[in-house]
Amino acid sequence: MNKPSPLAARMLRAMIRYDAVLRIRQETYSRSEPYWLGSDDHEIATSLLDVKPKKRNVVAALKNGWVELYKTEELRWGGTQEFYRVTEAGRERIASLADDEFHPRPPEITHDQLKIFMLEWYKSQHPHFAYLPEIWLAGSQIDGYSVSLWHSRNFRTVAYEMKATRADFLAELREPEKRRSTIAISHQFFFVTPQKLASPSEIPDPCGLIEIDKAGRVHIVLDSPFRNVNPPDWSFVALLLKHAKRFYKGELDDAGHSKYRW
């Protein structure tokens, strides 16, 4: 019998505990997050905001019969909304789990640590590059992006996707469209992981693989082939400069997060 991931287990447990429903919204004119837990009770609905279902968790719950569809509504602005509840099989599966199975094992190196180690590597080894952690492009997050500042190095651009857990890495491989826009604006693209999390044979073309050990040392395991790409447009240049300005003014930390919490 399949076992739910920790996040899927917490989603199902919350649905059982609060008698909540899983809503899947497919809007015609919106790209908002389509998965969330809901309740007619406002106080319960507010407490469920911290439980954020991911697509892979919802797919697993449907595939294994842990949730079932019980209602569909047409949205007046276009699209549909489906309502799912936990099945008896889902309740039995959650009841069989131990407490520690609701929480993921902490990674040896966190996602933010990977970004910080890459920043330090660029500072010490690649001073001719400008490196920026965590920039956003058309709704997609780029964990790291560097631009060579010398004409002799062809103004080379390199993008990095950090993966601290095996589950996140595998989920990324299943959705190649997520990195398509990033690959289109970078001469090279690398996955960055802790050591032995991924095998070079798993890395799809045209990506490369970088491993970081516990001491923060960077190892290029599989080089990414250099590709010619179109020059960036001014909107992307402005985005990079805006992010660089915030970073070097100290408004962002070394992992690229805002230091201000609203």
Secondary structure, 3 states (H helix, E strand, C coil): CCCCCHHHHHHHHHHHHCCCEEEEEEECCCCCCCEEEECCCHHHHHHHHHCCCCHHHHHHHHHCCCEEEEEEEECCCCEEEEEEEECHHHHHHHHCCCHHHHCCCCCCCCHHHHHHHHHHHHHHHCCCEEEEEEEEECCEEEEEEEEECCHHHCCCEEEEEECCCHHHHHHHHHCCHHHHHHHCCCCEEEEEEECCCCCHHHCCCCEEEEEECCCCCEEEEECCCCCCCCCCCHHHHHHHHHHHHHHHCCCECCCCCECCCC
